Each structure stands twice: as C-alpha cells, then as structure tokens.
Amino acid sequence: MTSPPPDTPPTAALRDWFASRGWTPSAFQEELWGAWRAGESGLLMAPTGVGKTMAAWGGALVDGLARARPSGAEPPAEPLRYLWITPLRALARDTAAQLEAPLAPLGLPWTVEVRTGDTASSRKLRQRTLPPTALVTTPESLSILLSWPAAARRLRGLRGVVVDEWHELLGSKRGVQLELGLARLRLWNPGLRCWALSATLPNEEEALEALLGCGGPGPQGGPVRRGRIIRGPTRPPPEVTTLLPSPGETGRFPWAGHLGLRLLPGVVDRLASLDASRDGAAGDRATRGRASALLFTNTRSQAERWHEALARARPDWAERGRLALHHGSLDRRERARVEAGLRDRSLLCVVCTSTLELGVDLPAVELVIQVGSPRGVGRLLQRAGRSEHTPEGRSRLLGVPTHALEIVEFAAARRALEDLRLEPRRPLDQPLDVLAQHLVTVALGGGFRSEALLREVRSTRAFRNLSPTLWASVLDLVTRGGAALQAYPRYRRVVEEDGVFRVVDSDVERRHRWSIGTITDDAQLRVRFRRGATLGSVEESFLAQLRPGDTFLFAGRRLALVEIRDLTAWVRNAKGGPASPRTPRWMGGRLPLSTELAGAVLETFRSWEAAGPDAPGSPEFESVRSLLALQGTWSRIPGPDRLLVERTRSREGHHLFLYPFLGRLVHEGLGALVAHRISRATPRSLQLSANDYGIEFLSPDPFEGIPPWAELLAPGGLEADILEALNAAELSKRRFRGVARVAGLLVTGPGGRASARQLQASSGLLFDVLTRWDPDNLLLAQARTEALESELEFTQLKQGLERLSGLAEGGLVEVDTPRLTPLAFPLWAERLHARVSTERWIDRVTRMAATLERAAGSGRPPRSRRGAGSPP
C-alpha cells in the first residue's frame, strides 16, 4: 500500500490500511479512534485476540494524521509523543513491531523503539538525546525516565499513553508505581490521553479510577477523573474439556498430585493428533499448518517435569525440535527463540507458565492444555484465550487434573465461565514503600516542593486519602531515615534546599536507579555451562542445597552442578543420574483457590447431589461419582449453604476436619485462629494441616468442652486473635525485607552483589533496630499488614468469617466418621508430607488409600451425625 493522498481523511486512510491487510475495523475500534480524537481517556475491555492493540494505536495514528493533513504538508518526524506501557519485557519487541507496521503505509515518518531492562546501554543513552516518536517500555523503566534531571523537558509534549494488560498491573505495587508515574505525566501534559487495555474485569470502575486518578487536591483526593469505558465484542466461552483417568485410576481417596503423570499418554495422543494435522493432507482446512499447542503449568518446577516427560515419551519430537520450554527463569534469548518458533509454526508444543499468558497474537496455537487446576476462573479464561486467537475463533482448552478433586474444579470452572463470574483485581491502597521510592525518583528528576507533590500524589487513587501525618512520615524517611536511623548518613537520601527537595549525592543517585522496581524475589544465580551458554537463573535458596555432582532438571536438560562461584552456578550436562532428578522450586509457586472458583465448586457439589445417585451426569461427574457417593455415605457433601465438620479418631489421636472452601492461604490463617481459640478455652496441643478445601486439627485429647462453632468462627476480634495465634513478629520480619528494598533502605548494588543470606541478615538487623527504637515506624506497620494479607489473605479471611459465622448458626452439620473420608484423606496426607521424605510419604499414603478402599468395600457402618449447630 502506498502512502494515502494528502487530502484523505485520517480515519479513511486507516480504514484503507486495514483493508490492505484484509481486515475491517470493528465498531469498538472506531469508537476508540473517535474518543482519542476528542481528547478522551478511558478503559478498553475486550477478550484476547480481537484487536485491542490497533484500537488504541489507531487513535494515535488518526491523531497524527489529522495534525498534519490540514496544511497538506507531509507529517513531520516528531520527538517523543507516545508511551506504550507493557507489564512484561518479553512483550516489548513484538508490540513495537505491531506499532511500526502501519507507519510507512500511512506516510508517517515516526519511529518506534523499546526501552526495558534488556535494552543495550548505548541505545538508552541515544534515546535520551534522540528519542523515538513512540517508546514501548515498562513501569520500572518509566520511573527511571522520570528520575533524570531533564525529565520534565523531555516528557513534556506527550500526547498519549497506552497501558497494555492493565488487569495484570492492578492489585500490585507495580500498578501503584505506574499510577504515580501517570500523575506526574498528567501534571506536565494536562491534555494527555491515557488509555488502558484490559481483559474483562468485574470491577471496571475501580480499574478506570486507578488508571485516571482523582481530579482535585485535598485530604479526600477530589472527584474521580471521568473517562470512557469501551467494551469490545464478546466471544463465546471457551470449550473446556477434561482429560479423565480410567475408572480404576481416579480413586476415592485422592491426594495432591496423586495422578502425577498418569495422564501423560492422553496428552501425547492429543498432541499427536495435532502433529498429524500439521504434516498430513488437510484439504482446504483453514487451520492447516498452524496446529500448535501451549501446555500451561502453574509452577516452573512442574513445567520442567512435564517437558522432560514429553521428551521421554516422544523423543522424535524432541530430536526434531518440535518441543520447547518457556518460563521466566530461562535466559531471554532462549525465550525469544521459542516465541519465534511459535510464530513461524515450527513448534508443536511449548510447555510454559504464565510467561505466555499475555502478549501479541499467536495464531498458530490451536489448543491450550492446562495441567492442574488453574485455581482461578480469570486465569483459565486468559490461558484458554491463547488458542484460536482471532475475533471469530472459539478457544479450546483441555484440562489435565493432577488429583481427583481437580476434576470437580475443571467442571466448576467451566460453569463459572459460562456465567462469566470472574475474580476482581483490587487496586492497592497506600503502599508507603512505593511512595518513598517515588519521592526519591522525583527528587532526582529535578526536585519537588512538598505541598505541590502532595497534591499530585493525592490525585492518584492509591493515595487519595493520604493524611498529612503519613506524608510527613514518608518525607522524614527519605530525608533523615526516620527517628531510629537519623544518625546514619546513608539514609539521608534527599536534602531540602530553599524549600526544594533534591538528591545531591551521586552514590544515592546510582543506588536508587539500580534499585528502582518493586519485584523482590529471592536472589537469583545464573546457571551457565563451563564452556557455553547461559541457561537462565535459579534461586539461591535451591542451589544452596546442592553439592557438586548433584543433578537437577533445568531448561529442559539434566544438569550436574560443578561449582557455585561469582554468583553463577557452573554446570555440565549430566550423564545418567537418578531416575527423578531434583527440580528447582521458585518462590511464589503456591496458587490458592480463588473465592469465585471455590464457590463454583460448592455449587457443583450441590447440583450433583441434587441430581441423585443414579442420574446421568457430565463426564466429570461420572468420573468422580463413586468418590462423592462414598463421601455422602460416610459423611456429607459440603455445599454453599452447608458447613461440614467431621470428627474421626485414629491411633494418632482425635481429628477434627472443617471444610470452609476458602483456599489454602485463608485456611492457614483460619486454622491458626480456630486452634488459638480452642486452646484458649481448653488448653491443649494441636497439629494443623490445610489445603484449598479444608483444615485438619489433630489433638491427643478428645474435642470436648470446646466453644461452639459460632464463637470459634466469630469475626469479632479477628486481627488481635490472629496476631496472638501466629508468630506475627516473624511474619512481619520476613515481609519487611521486601518492603525495605522497595523503600530504598536495602540495596543489592550493581550486579546483585549482596546474596540472599546477606540481605536477610541486613534486613533482620534493620527490623530489630526499628522495632526497638521506632516501633511506630511506617514500614514496620506496612510489613505487618502485608504479611497478614500475603500470607493469610486477611481480607478474604475476614469476609469468609462473615459467611461461616452465619452458617455456624443454621447451616452446620457435624459428623462422627469411623475413618478418614475422601475429603479428609488429602488433609491427612498433607500433614504427613511435612514430616517424612517424599518417597516414604508416597508409600505410606498409597498404603493408607488401599486400606480405606478395602474398608469402603466392606460395608461397615458409616457414621453418626449431629444436627446443625449442635454443640460438640
């Protein structure tokens, strides 16, 4: 397509370019183009693969064409006018290519470049003097841009900002970091257009408010800055099917991971069908040559194991380069190679984690396979949407359960998707460590006056209610280090001169720019061959457990550790070794069951129970029919309006099982709370275990004389009791390390030269000093709050107790069972796992399951029951 004539209306020129690609603009795209031309900002919510990128970028293109066309002159080459914010560095290159595609055909002499942590220093330096027209970057890189002394001059003149995958940033400190950055850009560019692209969210107004902030100054922030919400086309819900085990494999006494890789042959069969469609004659089949699959796992460790299992099952695929692995700890060049293989359709299957949930279209993907429950409805929708990535296509997802109860979860997730019951992404309120970091950033970027910056900060949703007292405390933290650290010069990072706060120390400047960011994982060590490539990075805590010669699985290879030196794990390819080599475990691997999916599971239980034992049901129901029948015979089946409590006696002692279905993290907090309240009334020793469905309490003594459940589950006094029940100081201490790093009190230094052990020691010392000499320190308070929220999901716990306390009054069913029920068995197995090795654990759990299966077939008397609300 040649450049359009000068008198072509801008929107018509863009339509012509669409037509040259065989596209027709959608109504929502044209609506956003018009809103952009009118100077509006807002939120575009649309499913994956319908054209969100060109909806937003088209607005900028029409704007650029319109500003050049009235005079008939050629559009000028412009300085930096547009920022495109992406949550993942891996998406930046592909996004930039998409933004560049229409420029030459439309006759726009614009340039598009990328600036992330992976960008070469020489290019970053050149961008400071010769910026592109559009810059694709991340929230962290935007903060670095704001920290340069000439930031106001270089960024004044921006016409638009687009935030991609906004739903991924909401609810995180990176999202708050971006809120503060956008407030600064709006200050310099009052007419700035700001659009966010997002998957469907139930809390769209909150998402819009977090993007655009509040309008006025003052303690309450002022009115919401109004924007437009545009909704893209709806797509039919994904086609979700479940790969089911054979009747003899399901079992009636499941435990976490008990199916393991038993369903691997079924997965291989599905992939072989795709492979045949790639290589065989397909006639006029529209999808010929594009049949690829993404196999998602919930953890990087699980991805490594499944990749190796597939390579062992089909070595021909591995030898022909048809299998690949993709997760965040692999070297970025390896990830880029895999992404290119998906685009050029050379790969049959990529085993991946959330790193491939987001990004540009992958039209070669026809099938998504999810190993293990997705733990959330929104996550399942996002992953399913990677297949048939076109507006008219229907996504397909194959669920592969790792234990029998996950079969129920897949059926419940399908039901929730049909009703579009998705989890909200709640924006954070007042993370003061992020604010402290931002103050140093702004002090570097030309300085600030206190009152003016306070008004600016209060214009964000996150800090709309920031009090003068808290503002003064954060300002004191960056200028003096707070009351306890004022004697140490290194904590005096910002100084006031004539009412302007600035950074004058070059060491502070260097350390701050190095530490900008809010992701604070365990320290990472590079994994590298002695003579060859870097494979990626593994957390120090895992590698510290290995000795030279030990083998482990990483980057799809069996590796042997040679030595750890210079923050690098030097390795070689392992020859032989154990049948099951160790697999690295990364922080953040536990995904709790979401409230929405847990509720859908309970509703699924209720509907299946109401249908009766002989009624035909879905394939998932038929697969677990005997399990649920036995649960109903020996006990009861939980439901939305039924809270089940089971009591069992064994050689270990007296067991009490409670099934709230609130997710593992909530159950860990709830278990500690109930145990504390029981022991306070009747002192005793209790052991606990928890999973996504329930909690086990084990006592050497009978549960007699304990308070009624309405008292044990009462929401009153929750925070005080939780802090008494748990080692609150230790929880806060662990969380404090991350808070202190974000706030700038702990810095790893260039190259990450401080090990995790050194950082932990430094943060522990700092925590102890502040606890003793400044107990009201704002970072200590934040660490305590974050510990409760991150470790126990305190907000969900509080809301869950409101529901459970009501059920305890009228929906409680207590059952005395003669043995472990199908729901109790995985809780017993979970507790056992913490005490014995994996091999011994599998043996003991397998034997116990066999014993219970024999008891289930013997016809022994099942149980006795207590009525609803009965005292223990």
SULJORA-V605806 format. One record per pair of residues at least 24 apart in sequence whose C-alpha atoms are under 6 Angstrom apart, sorted by sequence separation. I is the first residue (numbers start at 1). GAP is how many residues later the second one is. D is the distance in Angstrom with one decimal. If there is no record, write none. Layout:
BEGIN
((I GAP D) (I GAP D))
END
This chain:
BEGIN
((116 25 5.9) (322 25 4.5) (325 25 5.5) (327 25 5.6) (29 26 4.4) (33 26 4.1) (37 26 5.9) (322 26 5.0) (323 26 5.2) (324 26 4.7) (325 26 4.9) (326 26 4.7) (327 26 5.5) (357 26 5.5) (363 26 5.5) (737 26 5.3) (323 27 5.9) (325 27 5.9) (664 27 4.7) (327 28 5.8) (369 28 5.6) (372 28 5.8) (664 28 4.2) (678 28 5.9) (367 29 5.6) (368 29 4.7) (369 29 4.7) (370 29 4.9) (371 29 4.7) (372 29 4.8) (552 29 5.0) (663 29 4.0) (166 30 5.9) (369 30 6.0) (370 30 5.9) (372 30 5.3) (551 30 5.9) (552 30 4.5) (553 30 5.1) (166 31 5.8) (167 31 5.4) (552 31 5.6) (77 32 5.2) (156 32 5.5) (160 32 5.5) (162 32 5.9) (164 32 5.9) (165 32 5.5) (166 32 5.1) (430 32 5.4) (661 32 4.3) (75 33 5.9) (77 33 5.6) (159 33 5.2) (160 33 4.5) (161 33 4.8) (162 33 4.9) (163 33 4.5) (164 33 5.0) (165 33 5.0) (373 33 5.8) (429 33 4.6) (430 33 5.3) (606 33 5.5) (661 33 6.0) (160 34 5.7) (162 34 5.6) (659 34 5.8) (660 34 5.8) (659 35 4.1) (377 36 5.8) (658 36 5.5) (602 37 4.7) (658 37 5.3) (436 38 5.9) (602 38 5.4) (657 38 5.7) (674 38 5.7) (139 39 5.5) (657 39 4.6) (530 40 5.8) (656 40 5.7) (527 41 6.0) (529 41 5.6) (656 41 5.0) (525 42 5.4) (526 42 4.7) (527 42 4.8) (528 42 5.1) (529 42 5.0) (655 42 5.7) (525 43 5.3) (526 43 5.9) (528 43 6.0) (529 43 5.6) (655 43 4.6) (378 44 5.3) (654 44 5.7) (377 45 5.7) (654 45 5.2) (653 46 5.8) (654 46 6.0) (817 46 4.7) (653 47 4.7) (736 47 5.0) (816 47 5.7) (303 48 6.0) (654 48 5.8) (735 48 5.4) (816 48 5.3) (673 49 5.6) (676 49 5.4) (816 49 5.9) (815 50 4.3) (11 51 5.9) (80 51 5.7) (83 51 5.7) (87 51 5.8) (449 51 5.0) (732 51 5.2) (814 51 6.0) (815 51 5.9) (10 52 5.2) (80 52 5.4) (81 52 5.4) (82 52 4.6) (83 52 5.0) (84 52 4.6) (85 52 5.1) (86 52 5.2) (448 52 5.4) (732 52 4.7) (735 52 5.8) (814 52 5.0) (80 53 4.3) (85 53 5.2) (448 53 5.3) (672 53 5.9) (79 54 5.1) (80 54 5.9) (447 54 5.3) (813 54 5.8) (10 55 5.5) (78 55 5.6) (294 55 5.7) (447 55 4.7) (732 55 5.6) (813 55 4.8) (10 56 5.8) (292 56 4.7) (293 56 4.7) (294 56 5.1) (295 56 4.7) (296 56 5.0) (297 56 5.3) (731 56 5.8) (812 56 4.4) (292 57 5.8) (296 57 5.3) (811 57 5.8) (812 57 5.3) (443 58 5.8) (810 58 6.0) (443 59 4.4) (444 59 5.4) (443 60 5.7) (809 60 5.5) (808 61 5.9) (598 63 5.8) (6 66 5.5) (593 70 4.6) (592 71 5.2) (292 72 5.6) (293 72 5.3) (592 72 5.4) (291 73 5.8) (292 73 4.6) (295 73 5.9) (290 74 4.2) (292 74 5.7) (293 74 4.8) (294 74 4.9) (295 74 4.5) (296 74 4.9) (297 74 5.2) (291 75 5.3) (293 75 5.6) (295 75 5.9) (82 76 5.8) (81 77 4.3) (84 77 5.8) (81 78 5.3) (82 78 5.0) (83 78 4.7) (84 78 4.8) (85 78 4.7) (86 78 5.1) (82 79 5.7) (84 79 6.0) (85 79 5.9) (715 86 5.5) (714 91 5.6) (713 92 5.3) (710 95 5.4) (710 98 5.1) (593 99 5.9) (709 99 5.8) (3 102 5.1) (2 103 5.6) (3 103 5.0) (1 104 5.6) (3 104 4.9) (669 123 5.2) (666 126 5.1) (665 127 4.8) (666 127 5.6) (666 131 5.4) (260 142 5.6) (689 142 5.2) (259 143 5.0) (259 144 5.2) (257 145 4.8) (258 145 5.4) (257 146 5.4) (256 147 5.9) (254 149 6.0) (254 150 5.8) (41 152 5.1) (43 152 5.6) (47 152 5.4) (41 153 4.9) (42 153 5.0) (43 153 4.9) (44 153 5.0) (45 153 4.9) (46 153 5.4) (41 154 5.4) (45 154 5.4) (46 154 5.9) (250 154 5.8) (45 155 5.4) (242 156 5.6) (243 156 5.9) (238 157 4.7) (239 157 4.8) (240 157 4.9) (241 157 5.1) (242 157 4.5) (243 157 5.3) (238 158 5.6) (240 158 6.0) (708 163 5.6) (643 168 5.9) (646 168 5.7) (642 169 4.9) (643 169 4.8) (644 169 5.1) (645 169 4.6) (646 169 4.8) (647 169 4.8) (648 169 5.4) (641 170 6.0) (642 170 5.9) (646 170 5.8) (647 170 6.0) (648 171 5.9) (237 181 6.0) (42 185 4.5) (44 185 6.0) (46 185 5.8) (41 186 5.3) (42 186 4.5) (43 186 4.8) (44 186 4.8) (45 186 5.0) (46 186 4.4) (42 187 5.6) (44 187 5.8) (412 188 5.1) (412 189 5.1) (631 191 5.8) (409 192 6.0) (412 192 5.9) (28 204 5.5) (331 204 5.4) (330 205 6.0) (331 205 4.1) (330 206 4.0) (329 207 5.4) (329 208 5.2) (375 218 4.5) (376 218 5.2) (520 218 5.7) (375 219 6.0) (203 221 5.7) (376 221 5.8) (202 222 5.6) (518 224 5.6) (634 228 4.7) (634 229 5.8) (523 233 5.2) (221 237 5.3) (217 238 5.0) (221 238 5.7) (221 243 4.3) (220 244 5.6) (214 245 4.8) (220 245 4.9) (213 246 5.6) (214 246 5.8) (219 246 5.5) (213 247 4.3) (213 248 4.9) (210 251 5.2) (304 252 6.0) (171 254 5.7) (170 255 5.9) (171 255 5.0) (171 256 4.2) (170 257 5.2) (171 257 5.3) (91 268 5.5) (301 282 5.7) (301 283 5.9) (301 284 5.8) (484 289 5.6) (299 290 5.5) (484 290 5.6) (147 294 4.8) (151 294 6.0) (147 295 5.9) (149 296 4.2) (147 297 5.1) (148 297 4.6) (149 297 4.7) (147 298 4.1) (146 299 5.7) (433 306 5.9) (437 306 5.1) (436 307 5.4) (433 309 5.7) (433 310 4.3) (48 337 5.7) (49 340 4.7) (49 341 4.9) (50 341 4.5) (49 342 5.8) (252 375 4.5) (140 377 5.3) (253 569 4.8) (252 570 6.0) (255 571 4.4) (253 596 5.8))
END
